[in-house]
Amino acid sequence: MKHAQLIAVVMAAMLASACASKQDKAAPTAKAPAAAQETVQGEIVGKPAPGSKFSKLKIGMTLAQAVKLIGPPTKQWQHPTGKASIPFYFGPDRWVLKYSYKREGVLTFNYGGDQLLTRVEVNKAE
């Protein structure tokens, strides 16, 4: 009797895993580019002065685009977000990279993946 129950459990597990791994052949295999799939959420805190470095920036720009457009920062640092402690989470928002520009403010980029601009903080005292 014990063997019959064990065999029934093993068979049910095999059947469940076979159903879970079955792929839908009607599903499209081509993927859209990552940039087209998602829009970057971000915020601009304060209002950049017309003609200032920060007025040229757009949320979603890459780190390389931003540095090419407005130059290198005065100082920079990085720190983990709360998602860095989630096991097996490999998303782009586990760390953030902050660039500080004297008399302009602070830019925040997600650190990983494409390193996209997610926050512009205008602060002339910075």
ABEGO torsion letter per residue (X at the ends): XAAAAAAAAAAAAAAAAAAAABBBAABBABBBBAAAABBBBBBBBEBBBBGBAAAABBBGBBAAAAAAAAEBBABBBBBBBAAAABBGBABAAABBBBBBBBGAEBBBBBBEEAGBBABBBBBAAX
